[in-house]
């Protein structure tokens, strides 16, 4: 029981940490403050620039390419440019919905290849030393394919939720919920995608 409790605490710490405050809380505060004083467009621009800056700084600091973060930064940038040109805050708010749908298509599309996208991302960062023999096992490959399907479903559900929220609540509420949800669901799914193969590795060691 103590071991399970420690794992839960470790998982919570991996989500609700300093990066969570910087990536999620601060942009929400920026947008909510500017929207409250009637400067919604400026709030979108400032919070968008902040989010892009966070991705760039993390890349410089870690010296490591992150496919998910890079795609997110691209969509932040496209949404921001579109918002400035159109002077319509909705342009930036719709861009995460398009991003979720694109993510889903990418994850489902990666199933056509030998290694799915989430397998490539996690193996490059966490399982660099995994033996080729283990990687070639049918069950190991099956696990990654199931995880890719889970990622695709997650992103489709996020897109659906955002569409529903966009038409039912205020702009500030939508931005807050959308940003919080994105910054919680993605780290949790990454943690899950790391833990499931670890379970398989342990099972294989016990069977050996």
Beta strands, then each sheet from edge to edge (+ up, - down):
end
